[in-house]
Amino acid sequence: MTAPAPAHSARFSSTQVAVVIPAFNEADTVAEVVRVALTLTPEVVVVSDGSGDATAAVAREAGARVLDLAQNVGKGPALKAALELTGAEFVVMLDADLVGLTREHLDLLLQPVISGSLDMTIGVFEGGGFVSDWGNKLTPHLSGQRACRRAWLLAVPRLGEERWPEPPITDALKTTGAHWDYVELPNVAQVVKEKKRGFWKGAQARTKMYADLLTYRVRKKRDGP
């Protein structure tokens, strides 16, 4: 696992980079994620995925460009919609429920991609809290914190069809021979579903998510590439 040194001096124009943030009912945390993202680039795009709370309004007030979807379609379609709203060459993908995020974390994700040493970085939590660290390390390939070229990501088959985009991205990393690595993000954590929605509703949402992730290959085989 690599952990490049923070690189505020990375040579890129902020107009080359966009931060894209799919969000569903994340009014409590999305503003701070947007504010940190704006320290990297003015091109911060939030897609509110049919949220029933003030996610869209809060993100817009924080300074993001916001698309407010009328219905909940899933993280994959929301991510693709965000990518289609920007013309940036590089993108940093972030979840909207992060806590402890700083500009240094964004540099850690972006620098290896900007320099050309990696095609994609995948952020994993370290020291942000037992639950976030444990869950992220068990399934690091499901992390929503990534950086890559926008064109590469848009070309991922089934990206906008799957509710969760991480399995199609993992497939594409393998089939394209892309160079990628995990990058540690110190002291970052996610607000777990059980805390956001209450224990039982959160556990139900988590179970549904894993069921959908585990049946990805069944759907892929059934529907074709």
mmCIF file of the C-alpha atoms, coordinates in Angstrom:
data_MODEL
# 
_entry.id   MODEL 
# 
loop_
_atom_site.group_PDB 
_atom_site.id 
_atom_site.type_symbol 
_atom_site.label_atom_id 
_atom_site.label_alt_id 
_atom_site.label_comp_id 
_atom_site.label_asym_id 
_atom_site.label_entity_id 
_atom_site.label_seq_id 
_atom_site.pdbx_PDB_ins_code 
_atom_site.Cartn_x 
_atom_site.Cartn_y 
_atom_site.Cartn_z 
_atom_site.occupancy 
_atom_site.B_iso_or_equiv 
_atom_site.pdbx_formal_charge 
_atom_site.auth_seq_id 
_atom_site.auth_comp_id 
_atom_site.auth_asym_id 
_atom_site.auth_atom_id 
_atom_site.pdbx_PDB_model_num 
ATOM 1   C CA . MET A 1 1   ? 0.000   0.000   0.000   1.00 0.00 ? 1   MET A CA 1 
ATOM 2   C CA . THR A 1 2   ? 1.448   3.350   -0.970  1.00 0.00 ? 2   THR A CA 1 
ATOM 3   C CA . ALA A 1 3   ? 1.091   6.573   0.935   1.00 0.00 ? 3   ALA A CA 1 
ATOM 4   C CA . PRO A 1 4   ? 2.710   9.349   -1.102  1.00 0.00 ? 4   PRO A CA 1 
ATOM 5   C CA . ALA A 1 5   ? 3.698   12.506  0.690   1.00 0.00 ? 5   ALA A CA 1 
ATOM 6   C CA . PRO A 1 6   ? 1.194   15.387  0.558   1.00 0.00 ? 6   PRO A CA 1 
ATOM 7   C CA . ALA A 1 7   ? 1.684   17.343  -2.634  1.00 0.00 ? 7   ALA A CA 1 
ATOM 8   C CA . HIS A 1 8   ? 0.246   20.838  -2.637  1.00 0.00 ? 8   HIS A CA 1 
ATOM 9   C CA . SER A 1 9   ? 2.934   21.544  -5.212  1.00 0.00 ? 9   SER A CA 1 
ATOM 10  C CA . ALA A 1 10  ? 1.493   19.033  -7.688  1.00 0.00 ? 10  ALA A CA 1 
ATOM 11  C CA . ARG A 1 11  ? 1.502   20.672  -11.091 1.00 0.00 ? 11  ARG A CA 1 
ATOM 12  C CA . PHE A 1 12  ? -2.015  20.941  -12.385 1.00 0.00 ? 12  PHE A CA 1 
ATOM 13  C CA . SER A 1 13  ? -4.520  23.618  -13.178 1.00 0.00 ? 13  SER A CA 1 
ATOM 14  C CA . SER A 1 14  ? -7.557  23.570  -10.909 1.00 0.00 ? 14  SER A CA 1 
ATOM 15  C CA . THR A 1 15  ? -9.700  23.712  -14.055 1.00 0.00 ? 15  THR A CA 1 
ATOM 16  C CA . GLN A 1 16  ? -8.306  20.286  -15.025 1.00 0.00 ? 16  GLN A CA 1 
ATOM 17  C CA . VAL A 1 17  ? -9.726  18.685  -11.892 1.00 0.00 ? 17  VAL A CA 1 
ATOM 18  C CA . ALA A 1 18  ? -13.264 18.141  -10.659 1.00 0.00 ? 18  ALA A CA 1 
ATOM 19  C CA . VAL A 1 19  ? -14.488 16.645  -7.410  1.00 0.00 ? 19  VAL A CA 1 
ATOM 20  C CA . VAL A 1 20  ? -17.642 14.571  -7.874  1.00 0.00 ? 20  VAL A CA 1 
ATOM 21  C CA . ILE A 1 21  ? -19.838 13.640  -4.919  1.00 0.00 ? 21  ILE A CA 1 
ATOM 22  C CA . PRO A 1 22  ? -22.910 11.376  -5.189  1.00 0.00 ? 22  PRO A CA 1 
ATOM 23  C CA . ALA A 1 23  ? -25.106 12.003  -2.139  1.00 0.00 ? 23  ALA A CA 1 
ATOM 24  C CA . PHE A 1 24  ? -28.259 10.493  -0.664  1.00 0.00 ? 24  PHE A CA 1 
ATOM 25  C CA . ASN A 1 25  ? -29.703 12.117  2.459   1.00 0.00 ? 25  ASN A CA 1 
ATOM 26  C CA . GLU A 1 26  ? -26.362 13.543  3.607   1.00 0.00 ? 26  GLU A CA 1 
ATOM 27  C CA . ALA A 1 27  ? -27.413 17.052  4.678   1.00 0.00 ? 27  ALA A CA 1 
ATOM 28  C CA . ASP A 1 28  ? -25.485 16.737  7.952   1.00 0.00 ? 28  ASP A CA 1 
ATOM 29  C CA . THR A 1 29  ? -22.083 16.142  6.372   1.00 0.00 ? 29  THR A CA 1 
ATOM 30  C CA . VAL A 1 30  ? -22.068 17.162  2.704   1.00 0.00 ? 30  VAL A CA 1 
ATOM 31  C CA . ALA A 1 31  ? -21.301 20.859  3.332   1.00 0.00 ? 31  ALA A CA 1 
ATOM 32  C CA . GLU A 1 32  ? -17.960 20.172  5.008   1.00 0.00 ? 32  GLU A CA 1 
ATOM 33  C CA . VAL A 1 33  ? -16.965 17.701  2.262   1.00 0.00 ? 33  VAL A CA 1 
ATOM 34  C CA . VAL A 1 34  ? -17.789 20.376  -0.322  1.00 0.00 ? 34  VAL A CA 1 
ATOM 35  C CA . ARG A 1 35  ? -15.829 23.047  1.547   1.00 0.00 ? 35  ARG A CA 1 
ATOM 36  C CA . VAL A 1 36  ? -12.722 20.868  1.640   1.00 0.00 ? 36  VAL A CA 1 
ATOM 37  C CA . ALA A 1 37  ? -13.147 19.950  -2.035  1.00 0.00 ? 37  ALA A CA 1 
ATOM 38  C CA . LEU A 1 38  ? -13.284 23.629  -2.951  1.00 0.00 ? 38  LEU A CA 1 
ATOM 39  C CA . THR A 1 39  ? -9.767  24.091  -1.569  1.00 0.00 ? 39  THR A CA 1 
ATOM 40  C CA . LEU A 1 40  ? -8.602  21.817  -4.396  1.00 0.00 ? 40  LEU A CA 1 
ATOM 41  C CA . THR A 1 41  ? -10.727 23.064  -7.297  1.00 0.00 ? 41  THR A CA 1 
ATOM 42  C CA . PRO A 1 42  ? -13.727 25.323  -7.968  1.00 0.00 ? 42  PRO A CA 1 
ATOM 43  C CA . GLU A 1 43  ? -15.300 22.466  -9.965  1.00 0.00 ? 43  GLU A CA 1 
ATOM 44  C CA . VAL A 1 44  ? -17.177 20.564  -7.255  1.00 0.00 ? 44  VAL A CA 1 
ATOM 45  C CA . VAL A 1 45  ? -20.248 18.651  -8.439  1.00 0.00 ? 45  VAL A CA 1 
ATOM 46  C CA . VAL A 1 46  ? -22.787 17.113  -6.074  1.00 0.00 ? 46  VAL A CA 1 
ATOM 47  C CA . VAL A 1 47  ? -25.571 14.894  -7.371  1.00 0.00 ? 47  VAL A CA 1 
ATOM 48  C CA . SER A 1 48  ? -28.329 14.527  -4.804  1.00 0.00 ? 48  SER A CA 1 
ATOM 49  C CA . ASP A 1 49  ? -29.732 11.084  -5.524  1.00 0.00 ? 49  ASP A CA 1 
ATOM 50  C CA . GLY A 1 50  ? -33.406 11.650  -4.795  1.00 0.00 ? 50  GLY A CA 1 
ATOM 51  C CA . SER A 1 51  ? -32.643 12.837  -1.271  1.00 0.00 ? 51  SER A CA 1 
ATOM 52  C CA . GLY A 1 52  ? -35.593 13.462  1.014   1.00 0.00 ? 52  GLY A CA 1 
ATOM 53  C CA . ASP A 1 53  ? -33.693 15.947  3.150   1.00 0.00 ? 53  ASP A CA 1 
ATOM 54  C CA . ALA A 1 54  ? -31.889 19.234  2.461   1.00 0.00 ? 54  ALA A CA 1 
ATOM 55  C CA . THR A 1 55  ? -28.802 17.647  0.862   1.00 0.00 ? 55  THR A CA 1 
ATOM 56  C CA . ALA A 1 56  ? -29.144 19.585  -2.404  1.00 0.00 ? 56  ALA A CA 1 
ATOM 57  C CA . ALA A 1 57  ? -29.759 22.946  -0.731  1.00 0.00 ? 57  ALA A CA 1 
ATOM 58  C CA . VAL A 1 58  ? -26.941 22.494  1.779   1.00 0.00 ? 58  VAL A CA 1 
ATOM 59  C CA . ALA A 1 59  ? -24.458 21.473  -0.928  1.00 0.00 ? 59  ALA A CA 1 
ATOM 60  C CA . ARG A 1 60  ? -25.456 24.399  -3.124  1.00 0.00 ? 60  ARG A CA 1 
ATOM 61  C CA . GLU A 1 61  ? -25.102 26.851  -0.242  1.00 0.00 ? 61  GLU A CA 1 
ATOM 62  C CA . ALA A 1 62  ? -21.634 25.433  0.499   1.00 0.00 ? 62  ALA A CA 1 
ATOM 63  C CA . GLY A 1 63  ? -20.583 26.299  -3.051  1.00 0.00 ? 63  GLY A CA 1 
ATOM 64  C CA . ALA A 1 64  ? -21.072 23.135  -5.083  1.00 0.00 ? 64  ALA A CA 1 
ATOM 65  C CA . ARG A 1 65  ? -22.661 22.792  -8.485  1.00 0.00 ? 65  ARG A CA 1 
ATOM 66  C CA . VAL A 1 66  ? -25.697 20.641  -7.733  1.00 0.00 ? 66  VAL A CA 1 
ATOM 67  C CA . LEU A 1 67  ? -27.933 18.311  -9.712  1.00 0.00 ? 67  LEU A CA 1 
ATOM 68  C CA . ASP A 1 68  ? -30.995 17.297  -7.702  1.00 0.00 ? 68  ASP A CA 1 
ATOM 69  C CA . LEU A 1 69  ? -32.446 14.051  -9.055  1.00 0.00 ? 69  LEU A CA 1 
ATOM 70  C CA . ALA A 1 70  ? -36.171 13.576  -8.563  1.00 0.00 ? 70  ALA A CA 1 
ATOM 71  C CA . GLN A 1 71  ? -35.847 9.869   -7.736  1.00 0.00 ? 71  GLN A CA 1 
ATOM 72  C CA . ASN A 1 72  ? -33.280 7.705   -6.003  1.00 0.00 ? 72  ASN A CA 1 
ATOM 73  C CA . VAL A 1 73  ? -31.504 5.809   -8.789  1.00 0.00 ? 73  VAL A CA 1 
ATOM 74  C CA . GLY A 1 74  ? -28.387 4.584   -6.986  1.00 0.00 ? 74  GLY A CA 1 
ATOM 75  C CA . LYS A 1 75  ? -24.803 5.687   -6.537  1.00 0.00 ? 75  LYS A CA 1 
ATOM 76  C CA . GLY A 1 76  ? -23.680 4.410   -9.950  1.00 0.00 ? 76  GLY A CA 1 
ATOM 77  C CA . PRO A 1 77  ? -26.124 6.449   -12.024 1.00 0.00 ? 77  PRO A CA 1 
ATOM 78  C CA . ALA A 1 78  ? -25.602 9.459   -9.728  1.00 0.00 ? 78  ALA A CA 1 
ATOM 79  C CA . LEU A 1 79  ? -21.829 9.225   -10.191 1.00 0.00 ? 79  LEU A CA 1 
ATOM 80  C CA . LYS A 1 80  ? -22.180 9.002   -13.958 1.00 0.00 ? 80  LYS A CA 1 
ATOM 81  C CA . ALA A 1 81  ? -24.483 12.034  -13.952 1.00 0.00 ? 81  ALA A CA 1 
ATOM 82  C CA . ALA A 1 82  ? -21.851 13.975  -11.997 1.00 0.00 ? 82  ALA A CA 1 
ATOM 83  C CA . LEU A 1 83  ? -19.135 12.985  -14.478 1.00 0.00 ? 83  LEU A CA 1 
ATOM 84  C CA . GLU A 1 84  ? -21.280 14.146  -17.370 1.00 0.00 ? 84  GLU A CA 1 
ATOM 85  C CA . LEU A 1 85  ? -21.694 17.586  -15.777 1.00 0.00 ? 85  LEU A CA 1 
ATOM 86  C CA . THR A 1 86  ? -17.992 18.378  -15.892 1.00 0.00 ? 86  THR A CA 1 
ATOM 87  C CA . GLY A 1 87  ? -15.392 18.467  -18.621 1.00 0.00 ? 87  GLY A CA 1 
ATOM 88  C CA . ALA A 1 88  ? -12.401 18.149  -16.292 1.00 0.00 ? 88  ALA A CA 1 
ATOM 89  C CA . GLU A 1 89  ? -9.596  15.825  -17.310 1.00 0.00 ? 89  GLU A CA 1 
ATOM 90  C CA . PHE A 1 90  ? -9.141  14.367  -13.825 1.00 0.00 ? 90  PHE A CA 1 
ATOM 91  C CA . VAL A 1 91  ? -11.722 13.585  -11.159 1.00 0.00 ? 91  VAL A CA 1 
ATOM 92  C CA . VAL A 1 92  ? -11.603 12.933  -7.446  1.00 0.00 ? 92  VAL A CA 1 
ATOM 93  C CA . MET A 1 93  ? -14.576 10.891  -6.228  1.00 0.00 ? 93  MET A CA 1 
ATOM 94  C CA . LEU A 1 94  ? -15.749 11.383  -2.653  1.00 0.00 ? 94  LEU A CA 1 
ATOM 95  C CA . ASP A 1 95  ? -18.552 10.071  -0.496  1.00 0.00 ? 95  ASP A CA 1 
ATOM 96  C CA . ALA A 1 96  ? -20.738 12.745  1.058   1.00 0.00 ? 96  ALA A CA 1 
ATOM 97  C CA . ASP A 1 97  ? -20.648 11.316  4.593   1.00 0.00 ? 97  ASP A CA 1 
ATOM 98  C CA . LEU A 1 98  ? -16.942 11.773  5.341   1.00 0.00 ? 98  LEU A CA 1 
ATOM 99  C CA . VAL A 1 99  ? -15.662 13.346  8.539   1.00 0.00 ? 99  VAL A CA 1 
ATOM 100 C CA . GLY A 1 100 ? -12.103 14.493  9.170   1.00 0.00 ? 100 GLY A CA 1 
ATOM 101 C CA . LEU A 1 101 ? -11.405 15.160  5.478   1.00 0.00 ? 101 LEU A CA 1 
ATOM 102 C CA . THR A 1 102 ? -8.662  17.701  4.653   1.00 0.00 ? 102 THR A CA 1 
ATOM 103 C CA . ARG A 1 103 ? -6.991  19.132  1.574   1.00 0.00 ? 103 ARG A CA 1 
ATOM 104 C CA . GLU A 1 104 ? -3.987  16.898  2.279   1.00 0.00 ? 104 GLU A CA 1 
ATOM 105 C CA . HIS A 1 105 ? -6.162  13.813  1.775   1.00 0.00 ? 105 HIS A CA 1 
ATOM 106 C CA . LEU A 1 106 ? -7.243  15.065  -1.646  1.00 0.00 ? 106 LEU A CA 1 
ATOM 107 C CA . ASP A 1 107 ? -3.604  15.640  -2.603  1.00 0.00 ? 107 ASP A CA 1 
ATOM 108 C CA . LEU A 1 108 ? -2.735  12.097  -1.527  1.00 0.00 ? 108 LEU A CA 1 
ATOM 109 C CA . LEU A 1 109 ? -5.418  10.748  -3.864  1.00 0.00 ? 109 LEU A CA 1 
ATOM 110 C CA . LEU A 1 110 ? -4.716  13.019  -6.799  1.00 0.00 ? 110 LEU A CA 1 
ATOM 111 C CA . GLN A 1 111 ? -0.926  13.369  -6.959  1.00 0.00 ? 111 GLN A CA 1 
ATOM 112 C CA . PRO A 1 112 ? -0.092  9.826   -8.245  1.00 0.00 ? 112 PRO A CA 1 
ATOM 113 C CA . VAL A 1 113 ? -2.692  10.181  -11.006 1.00 0.00 ? 113 VAL A CA 1 
ATOM 114 C CA . ILE A 1 114 ? -1.582  13.668  -12.029 1.00 0.00 ? 114 ILE A CA 1 
ATOM 115 C CA . SER A 1 115 ? 2.051   12.525  -12.137 1.00 0.00 ? 115 SER A CA 1 
ATOM 116 C CA . GLY A 1 116 ? 1.147   9.511   -14.265 1.00 0.00 ? 116 GLY A CA 1 
ATOM 117 C CA . SER A 1 117 ? 2.521   6.933   -11.841 1.00 0.00 ? 117 SER A CA 1 
ATOM 118 C CA . LEU A 1 118 ? -0.961  5.433   -11.327 1.00 0.00 ? 118 LEU A CA 1 
ATOM 119 C CA . ASP A 1 119 ? -4.162  5.309   -13.359 1.00 0.00 ? 119 ASP A CA 1 
ATOM 120 C CA . MET A 1 120 ? -6.309  5.187   -10.218 1.00 0.00 ? 120 MET A CA 1 
ATOM 121 C CA . THR A 1 121 ? -5.861  5.631   -6.497  1.00 0.00 ? 121 THR A CA 1 
ATOM 122 C CA . ILE A 1 122 ? -8.280  4.142   -3.970  1.00 0.00 ? 122 ILE A CA 1 
ATOM 123 C CA . GLY A 1 123 ? -8.393  5.742   -0.536  1.00 0.00 ? 123 GLY A CA 1 
ATOM 124 C CA . VAL A 1 124 ? -8.594  3.638   2.618   1.00 0.00 ? 124 VAL A CA 1 
ATOM 125 C CA . PHE A 1 125 ? -9.130  4.972   6.123   1.00 0.00 ? 125 PHE A CA 1 
ATOM 126 C CA . GLU A 1 126 ? -6.454  4.805   8.795   1.00 0.00 ? 126 GLU A CA 1 
ATOM 127 C CA . GLY A 1 127 ? -6.967  6.070   12.317  1.00 0.00 ? 127 GLY A CA 1 
ATOM 128 C CA . GLY A 1 128 ? -10.402 7.596   11.728  1.00 0.00 ? 128 GLY A CA 1 
ATOM 129 C CA . GLY A 1 129 ? -12.181 5.257   14.121  1.00 0.00 ? 129 GLY A CA 1 
ATOM 130 C CA . PHE A 1 130 ? -12.535 1.529   14.726  1.00 0.00 ? 130 PHE A CA 1 
ATOM 131 C CA . VAL A 1 131 ? -15.768 0.986   12.783  1.00 0.00 ? 131 VAL A CA 1 
ATOM 132 C CA . SER A 1 132 ? -14.733 2.973   9.696   1.00 0.00 ? 132 SER A CA 1 
ATOM 133 C CA . ASP A 1 133 ? -11.191 1.542   9.648   1.00 0.00 ? 133 ASP A CA 1 
ATOM 134 C CA . TRP A 1 134 ? -12.363 -2.039  10.167  1.00 0.00 ? 134 TRP A CA 1 
ATOM 135 C CA . GLY A 1 135 ? -15.071 -1.901  7.514   1.00 0.00 ? 135 GLY A CA 1 
ATOM 136 C CA . ASN A 1 136 ? -12.845 -0.148  4.991   1.00 0.00 ? 136 ASN A CA 1 
ATOM 137 C CA . LYS A 1 137 ? -9.972  -2.598  5.460   1.00 0.00 ? 137 LYS A CA 1 
ATOM 138 C CA . LEU A 1 138 ? -12.233 -5.632  5.121   1.00 0.00 ? 138 LEU A CA 1 
ATOM 139 C CA . THR A 1 139 ? -13.567 -4.380  1.782   1.00 0.00 ? 139 THR A CA 1 
ATOM 140 C CA . PRO A 1 140 ? -11.084 -1.761  0.495   1.00 0.00 ? 140 PRO A CA 1 
ATOM 141 C CA . HIS A 1 141 ? -12.215 -2.384  -3.098  1.00 0.00 ? 141 HIS A CA 1 
ATOM 142 C CA . LEU A 1 142 ? -15.571 -0.835  -2.140  1.00 0.00 ? 142 LEU A CA 1 
ATOM 143 C CA . SER A 1 143 ? -14.084 2.502   -1.126  1.00 0.00 ? 143 SER A CA 1 
ATOM 144 C CA . GLY A 1 144 ? -15.771 5.545   -2.654  1.00 0.00 ? 144 GLY A CA 1 
ATOM 145 C CA . GLN A 1 145 ? -12.655 7.734   -2.326  1.00 0.00 ? 145 GLN A CA 1 
ATOM 146 C CA . ARG A 1 146 ? -10.768 7.594   -5.634  1.00 0.00 ? 146 ARG A CA 1 
ATOM 147 C CA . ALA A 1 147 ? -8.967  9.616   -8.277  1.00 0.00 ? 147 ALA A CA 1 
ATOM 148 C CA . CYS A 1 148 ? -8.502  8.900   -11.983 1.00 0.00 ? 148 CYS A CA 1 
ATOM 149 C CA . ARG A 1 149 ? -9.005  10.348  -15.443 1.00 0.00 ? 149 ARG A CA 1 
ATOM 150 C CA . ARG A 1 150 ? -12.622 11.219  -16.141 1.00 0.00 ? 150 ARG A CA 1 
ATOM 151 C CA . ALA A 1 151 ? -12.594 9.646   -19.626 1.00 0.00 ? 151 ALA A CA 1 
ATOM 152 C CA . TRP A 1 152 ? -11.419 6.317   -18.219 1.00 0.00 ? 152 TRP A CA 1 
ATOM 153 C CA . LEU A 1 153 ? -14.179 6.267   -15.624 1.00 0.00 ? 153 LEU A CA 1 
ATOM 154 C CA . LEU A 1 154 ? -16.894 7.197   -18.112 1.00 0.00 ? 154 LEU A CA 1 
ATOM 155 C CA . ALA A 1 155 ? -15.811 4.259   -20.283 1.00 0.00 ? 155 ALA A CA 1 
ATOM 156 C CA . VAL A 1 156 ? -16.381 1.712   -17.489 1.00 0.00 ? 156 VAL A CA 1 
ATOM 157 C CA . PRO A 1 157 ? -19.078 -0.742  -18.676 1.00 0.00 ? 157 PRO A CA 1 
ATOM 158 C CA . ARG A 1 158 ? -22.273 -0.751  -16.574 1.00 0.00 ? 158 ARG A CA 1 
ATOM 159 C CA . LEU A 1 159 ? -21.124 2.245   -14.499 1.00 0.00 ? 159 LEU A CA 1 
ATOM 160 C CA . GLY A 1 160 ? -24.462 3.997   -14.880 1.00 0.00 ? 160 GLY A CA 1 
ATOM 161 C CA . GLU A 1 161 ? -26.534 0.815   -14.669 1.00 0.00 ? 161 GLU A CA 1 
ATOM 162 C CA . GLU A 1 162 ? -25.375 -0.658  -11.386 1.00 0.00 ? 162 GLU A CA 1 
ATOM 163 C CA . ARG A 1 163 ? -26.685 0.811   -8.142  1.00 0.00 ? 163 ARG A CA 1 
ATOM 164 C CA . TRP A 1 164 ? -23.170 0.595   -6.699  1.00 0.00 ? 164 TRP A CA 1 
ATOM 165 C CA . PRO A 1 165 ? -20.342 1.576   -9.079  1.00 0.00 ? 165 PRO A CA 1 
ATOM 166 C CA . GLU A 1 166 ? -17.451 -0.100  -7.284  1.00 0.00 ? 166 GLU A CA 1 
ATOM 167 C CA . PRO A 1 167 ? -17.851 -3.647  -8.747  1.00 0.00 ? 167 PRO A CA 1 
ATOM 168 C CA . PRO A 1 168 ? -17.889 -2.412  -12.381 1.00 0.00 ? 168 PRO A CA 1 
ATOM 169 C CA . ILE A 1 169 ? -14.855 -0.217  -11.643 1.00 0.00 ? 169 ILE A CA 1 
ATOM 170 C CA . THR A 1 170 ? -13.017 -3.186  -10.120 1.00 0.00 ? 170 THR A CA 1 
ATOM 171 C CA . ASP A 1 171 ? -13.801 -5.233  -13.237 1.00 0.00 ? 171 ASP A CA 1 
ATOM 172 C CA . ALA A 1 172 ? -12.518 -2.459  -15.495 1.00 0.00 ? 172 ALA A CA 1 
ATOM 173 C CA . LEU A 1 173 ? -9.290  -2.121  -13.522 1.00 0.00 ? 173 LEU A CA 1 
ATOM 174 C CA . LYS A 1 174 ? -8.644  -5.814  -14.165 1.00 0.00 ? 174 LYS A CA 1 
ATOM 175 C CA . THR A 1 175 ? -9.680  -5.964  -17.810 1.00 0.00 ? 175 THR A CA 1 
ATOM 176 C CA . THR A 1 176 ? -7.900  -2.792  -18.898 1.00 0.00 ? 176 THR A CA 1 
ATOM 177 C CA . GLY A 1 177 ? -4.676  -3.555  -17.053 1.00 0.00 ? 177 GLY A CA 1 
ATOM 178 C CA . ALA A 1 178 ? -4.811  -0.197  -15.312 1.00 0.00 ? 178 ALA A CA 1 
ATOM 179 C CA . HIS A 1 179 ? -2.147  0.598   -12.724 1.00 0.00 ? 179 HIS A CA 1 
ATOM 180 C CA . TRP A 1 180 ? -3.711  1.348   -9.349  1.00 0.00 ? 180 TRP A CA 1 
ATOM 181 C CA . ASP A 1 181 ? -2.955  1.226   -5.650  1.00 0.00 ? 181 ASP A CA 1 
ATOM 182 C CA . TYR A 1 182 ? -4.488  1.897   -2.267  1.00 0.00 ? 182 TYR A CA 1 
ATOM 183 C CA . VAL A 1 183 ? -3.616  5.160   -0.535  1.00 0.00 ? 183 VAL A CA 1 
ATOM 184 C CA . GLU A 1 184 ? -4.023  5.599   3.203   1.00 0.00 ? 184 GLU A CA 1 
ATOM 185 C CA . LEU A 1 185 ? -6.130  8.568   4.306   1.00 0.00 ? 185 LEU A CA 1 
ATOM 186 C CA . PRO A 1 186 ? -5.168  9.268   7.931   1.00 0.00 ? 186 PRO A CA 1 
ATOM 187 C CA . ASN A 1 187 ? -7.887  10.229  10.424  1.00 0.00 ? 187 ASN A CA 1 
ATOM 188 C CA . VAL A 1 188 ? -10.760 10.142  7.929   1.00 0.00 ? 188 VAL A CA 1 
ATOM 189 C CA . ALA A 1 189 ? -13.965 8.266   8.752   1.00 0.00 ? 189 ALA A CA 1 
ATOM 190 C CA . GLN A 1 190 ? -17.481 7.756   7.461   1.00 0.00 ? 190 GLN A CA 1 
ATOM 191 C CA . VAL A 1 191 ? -20.708 8.157   9.381   1.00 0.00 ? 191 VAL A CA 1 
ATOM 192 C CA . VAL A 1 192 ? -22.065 4.609   9.387   1.00 0.00 ? 192 VAL A CA 1 
ATOM 193 C CA . LYS A 1 193 ? -25.583 3.870   8.187   1.00 0.00 ? 193 LYS A CA 1 
ATOM 194 C CA . GLU A 1 194 ? -26.680 2.684   11.613  1.00 0.00 ? 194 GLU A CA 1 
ATOM 195 C CA . LYS A 1 195 ? -25.841 6.091   13.074  1.00 0.00 ? 195 LYS A CA 1 
ATOM 196 C CA . LYS A 1 196 ? -27.422 8.072   10.243  1.00 0.00 ? 196 LYS A CA 1 
ATOM 197 C CA . ARG A 1 197 ? -30.676 6.136   10.007  1.00 0.00 ? 197 ARG A CA 1 
ATOM 198 C CA . GLY A 1 198 ? -31.011 4.464   13.367  1.00 0.00 ? 198 GLY A CA 1 
ATOM 199 C CA . PHE A 1 199 ? -29.794 0.954   14.107  1.00 0.00 ? 199 PHE A CA 1 
ATOM 200 C CA . TRP A 1 200 ? -32.512 -1.146  12.479  1.00 0.00 ? 200 TRP A CA 1 
ATOM 201 C CA . LYS A 1 201 ? -33.017 0.988   9.368   1.00 0.00 ? 201 LYS A CA 1 
ATOM 202 C CA . GLY A 1 202 ? -29.266 1.354   8.990   1.00 0.00 ? 202 GLY A CA 1 
ATOM 203 C CA . ALA A 1 203 ? -28.687 -2.374  9.321   1.00 0.00 ? 203 ALA A CA 1 
ATOM 204 C CA . GLN A 1 204 ? -31.428 -3.019  6.770   1.00 0.00 ? 204 GLN A CA 1 
ATOM 205 C CA . ALA A 1 205 ? -29.838 -0.570  4.327   1.00 0.00 ? 205 ALA A CA 1 
ATOM 206 C CA . ARG A 1 206 ? -26.411 -2.181  4.846   1.00 0.00 ? 206 ARG A CA 1 
ATOM 207 C CA . THR A 1 207 ? -27.826 -5.668  4.245   1.00 0.00 ? 207 THR A CA 1 
ATOM 208 C CA . LYS A 1 208 ? -29.526 -4.506  1.072   1.00 0.00 ? 208 LYS A CA 1 
ATOM 209 C CA . MET A 1 209 ? -26.305 -2.883  -0.137  1.00 0.00 ? 209 MET A CA 1 
ATOM 210 C CA . TYR A 1 210 ? -24.223 -6.027  0.377   1.00 0.00 ? 210 TYR A CA 1 
ATOM 211 C CA . ALA A 1 211 ? -26.893 -8.187  -1.236  1.00 0.00 ? 211 ALA A CA 1 
ATOM 212 C CA . ASP A 1 212 ? -26.786 -5.963  -4.300  1.00 0.00 ? 212 ASP A CA 1 
ATOM 213 C CA . LEU A 1 213 ? -22.980 -6.001  -4.389  1.00 0.00 ? 213 LEU A CA 1 
ATOM 214 C CA . LEU A 1 214 ? -22.805 -9.776  -4.046  1.00 0.00 ? 214 LEU A CA 1 
ATOM 215 C CA . THR A 1 215 ? -25.225 -10.351 -6.926  1.00 0.00 ? 215 THR A CA 1 
ATOM 216 C CA . TYR A 1 216 ? -23.343 -8.092  -9.359  1.00 0.00 ? 216 TYR A CA 1 
ATOM 217 C CA . ARG A 1 217 ? -21.824 -10.964 -11.330 1.00 0.00 ? 217 ARG A CA 1 
ATOM 218 C CA . VAL A 1 218 ? -25.200 -12.657 -11.659 1.00 0.00 ? 218 VAL A CA 1 
ATOM 219 C CA . ARG A 1 219 ? -26.651 -9.513  -13.241 1.00 0.00 ? 219 ARG A CA 1 
ATOM 220 C CA . LYS A 1 220 ? -23.584 -9.029  -15.420 1.00 0.00 ? 220 LYS A CA 1 
ATOM 221 C CA . LYS A 1 221 ? -23.789 -12.594 -16.731 1.00 0.00 ? 221 LYS A CA 1 
ATOM 222 C CA . ARG A 1 222 ? -27.535 -12.266 -17.311 1.00 0.00 ? 222 ARG A CA 1 
ATOM 223 C CA . ASP A 1 223 ? -27.418 -8.899  -19.067 1.00 0.00 ? 223 ASP A CA 1 
ATOM 224 C CA . GLY A 1 224 ? -24.068 -9.129  -20.805 1.00 0.00 ? 224 GLY A CA 1 
ATOM 225 C CA . PRO A 1 225 ? -21.233 -6.574  -20.598 1.00 0.00 ? 225 PRO A CA 1 
# 
